[in-house]
Amino acid sequence: MAKKLIHPSDSSPLALLPETEAAVHMAGITKIYGAGDSEVRALNGVNFTVYPHEYCAIMGPSGSGKSTLMNMIGCLDRPTDGVYELDGINVASLGEPELATVRNRKIGFVFQQFHLLPHANAVENVMLPMIYAGVPATERRDRAVAALTRVGLANRLNNRPNQLSGGQQQRVAIARAIVNQPVILLADEPTGALDSHTTEEVLELFAELNTSGITIIIVTHEADVAARTQRTIWMRDGVVVEDGPSVALRSDRNP
């Protein structure tokens, strides 16, 4: 039986969630900055669902709302209105401590800039989110080594960021993002700082991770990157204007 999604401040159902639990479900998501004459609607009634094991891209021109949407998905910002369920939890109703826990345990982040600690080696960088998650010290190193091995860096465990190439640093960042076994891997322009050859290697890694069962959402302005995913959600003026298979993405869709 379908599950009703209820707005935290309203008893009326906004949407129905199918029997298969969604990884991400957004219904009527609105984000307003400012008020009166200075009001800006960054998101204006966004609706979409991402199911486990999907591989999606979010695209759109500058000012389309895709960055705001990424912040919503990543629980880095709260909607003004609407329902956001992450792995069945209505995160829009959570307080800051609970929200921080959800971010740490259910979302793996990969950014354009790698955000690695410069004085820590690869294993130590990957161990960091496990410290916040309360993983026992005896387990942290084993899991970090396994994650780095998974992304092809078994021979770089003790290297610091300045001893690694850009592509290798991004692999460390990806290992860090998946080490807590998140519900989704959320990547913001993950190839933006990489050359074409390294971009190809990172995209191949994302494809392998998705094939292994990881749900991935990439926010990108690059049509070539989006075309490597299974599905593209196209944003414009704060709403979803197109949502379908990435192979159907038209060549004129470059923002």
Sequence and secondary structure as in RCSB ss.txt:
>XXXX:A:sequence
MAKKLIHPSDSSPLALLPETEAAVHMAGITKIYGAGDSEVRALNGVNFTVYPHEYCAIMGPSGSGKSTLMNMIGC
LDRPTDGVYELDGINVASLGEPELATVRNRKIGFVFQQFHLLPHANAVENVMLPMIYAGVPATERRDRAVAALTR
VGLANRLNNRPNQLSGGQQQRVAIARAIVNQPVILLADEPTGALDSHTTEEVLELFAELNTSGITIIIVTHEADV
AARTQRTIWMRDGVVVEDGPSVALRSDRNP
>XXXX:A:secstr
  EEEE TT SSEEEEE SS  SEEEEEEEEEES GGG EEEEEEEEEEE TT EEEEE  TTSSHHHHHHHHTT
SS  SEEEEEETTEEGGG  HHHHHHHHHHHEEEEESS    TTS HHHHHHHHHHHTT  HHHHHHHHHHHHHH
TT TT TT  GGGS HHHHHHHHHHHHHTT  SEEEEESTTTTS HHHHHHHHHHHHHHHHTT EEEEE S HHH
HTTSSEEEEEETTEEEEEEEGGG  TT   
